[in-house]
Amino acid sequence: MTEETVFIVDDDRDMRTSLQWLLESINLKVELFESAEAFLSANRLDHPGCLILDVRMPGIGGLRLLEQLRSQGYRIPAIILTGHGEISMAVQSMKSGAFDFLEKPASPQVILDRVQDALRLDRETREKNKGSRVLEEQMSQLTRREREILELLVSGESTRGIAERLFISERTVEKHRENLLGKMEAHSMMELIRRILEHRGSV
């Protein structure tokens, strides 16, 4: 398993070093970057972890970097840490997808707590995405008829109702249900339906 990392992007060397000491004090892996461009060049965009970003830096600022990452589909949690705290900037950072917005100087414990929260969110998101990929791969193995019956089951249709709609016997529907559970590696139809609804964001 790839080790999760806290990526610090700040043009202030003293701030980078201070944050590194703080985070390494609780055994977190840290990588330092003096600019957004340096971070982008390091090709770490899909690495497990979180970001700590300064807002105002030469070249690409923190908010612009965040917007660029989101536009490319990267969802690594980012904590905006800045000495230029303004309500409008905080709102803009949240709209850009920031996990949190902290003003310098922030309490060391607050920083540690929020970093831990961000790392937890990243783990949960990656686990969910992994489950979604597995589900999609399993569904790609289904026959056209199996997908048709699965959609009807997800919509709440009964075995008898499916048989009548598709002009097949209830026994045939039951056989397809058994095949669905096997191919989708589910212990019950309710478990399978729940997984699909969660994947689609319906629950």
N, C-alpha and C positions, 0 to 999 in steps of 0.2 A: 504494500500500500504506500502511495506517495505521501511523504510527510507534509502536513499542512504548514503554510508559511505566512507570516505577517509581512507584507510588502510596504515599506515606508517610502513615500515619494515626497520629498521636501528639499528645497534648495538651501535650507539653513543647516549647515553641517552640525552645529551644536545640538539642534533639535533632533536631528537624525540619531546622533550618538546617544543623547539622553533617552530617547524612546527605545533604542536598542537595548541599553542597559536595563531599563524598566521591564521590558518584555522578556528578555533572557533571564531575568531574575526568577521567573516562574517557568523556565525551561521551554519557552516558545522559540521556534526557529524564525529568524528575522533576516530579511534582505533589504539593503538600502539603495535608494536611487536619488540622485540629485536633481532629476528632472523627469517630466512625463515622457519625454522622448527616449530617455535612457531605459525607462521601464518598458516601453513599447518595443524597443530594440532587443530586450532580453528574452522576448518570446515566452513570457510567463503568464499569458492571459488566461489560460485554462487550468492553471495550477491550483490545487486546493488551498484555501486560506482566505485572507481578507486584506483590504487595502487601508492604509492611513494616508490621506492626501492633504497637502496644503492647498489652499485656494489660489493664492497669488504667487506665481512662479514665472520666471522668464520663459518665453515660448508658450507651450501649451499649459494653461492653468489647470487646477484640479477639477473644476466643474466641466471644462471642455473635455478633459480626458475621460471623465465619467460618462458624459454624453456620447463620446466616441465609442467607448466600450459597450454601452447599452445598444447603440445602433448596429453594432457588429454581433450582437447576441450574447455577449458575456455578462454574467450576472454575479460576479464576485462581490460580496458585501464590502462597501466602502464607507469608512468613517472620515468625515471632513473635519480636520483639525486646523483652526485658523485663528490668527490674532486680529482678524478684521470681521468680527461677528456682527452681522446685521440681520434683522428679521427677513428682509427681502432676499438676502443671500441664502439664509437657512431654507426658506421656502423654495428657492430655485434649486438648491442642492437636493432637496427631497423629490422635487419633480424630475430631477435628472436621475433619480434612483439611489440616492445616498442612503445608507443604513442609519447613519446618525450624523449630527452636526455638533461639534464641541468647540468652545472658545478657549484659546490659550490665555493664561495658563490653566489647563484643566487638572483636576486632582488626579494623582497617579492611580488611586484606587478606582476612580471613575473610568479612566482610560483602560485599565486592566479588565474591569467588568464589561465594558462595551466591546472590547476586543474578543473576550470569551464568548459573548452573545453573538457577535458576528461570525466567529468560527463555528459556533453551534448551528447557526442558520445555514452556513455554507455546507456543512455535513448533511443536514436534513434535506437541503435542496438537491444535492448530488445523489443522495440515496433515493429520493423521489424520482429523479430523472433516470436513474438506473432502472428502477422498477418500471417506468414508462417504456424504456427501450426494450426491456424483456417482454412486456405485454404486447408491444407492437410487433415484435419478432414472432411471438406465438400466434398472434392473429393472422400474420401473413401466411401461416401454414394451414389455415382453415380453408375448406372448400367453399364454393359460392353458396351452397345450400346451408352449410354450417354457419356461415356469417349471417345469412338471412334469418335463420332460426335464433341465433344469438341476439340479433337486433330486436326481434320480437320479444324475446325473454326480458331483455333490458327495459323495453317499453312497458313491461308488466303483463304481457299476454300469457295466458295459461296454456298448458300442453294441449288441452282440447281446442282452445281457440286457435292455436297455431295450426293444428291438424286441419281444422275447418278452412282456414284462410289459404293454406297451401295445398289443399285437396290431397292430403296424405293421411295415413293412419296414426293414431296416438302412439302406437307401438314404435312406428318409425321415428316420431318426434323424440320419444324416450331414448331410442338408440342414438340419435344425433346428440342428445343432451349428454349421454355417457361419453361419446367421443369428444365433445367439447371440454368436459372436465378433464379428460386425459391429456388432450393436446395443450390445454391452458394450465395444466398442473394445479388445478384447484380442488379443494376438498369438498366443496359444496357449490351449488349454483348460486346461493346467496353471496358466498365469498367472491365468486367470479363477477357477479353483477356489481358488487361494491367496488371491486378493483377497477372495473371499466368506468363506473360513474366518477370515481376519484380521478382517474386519468383524464376524463373529459371536464373535470372541474364542476361536476353537477352536485357534489356533496361536500 
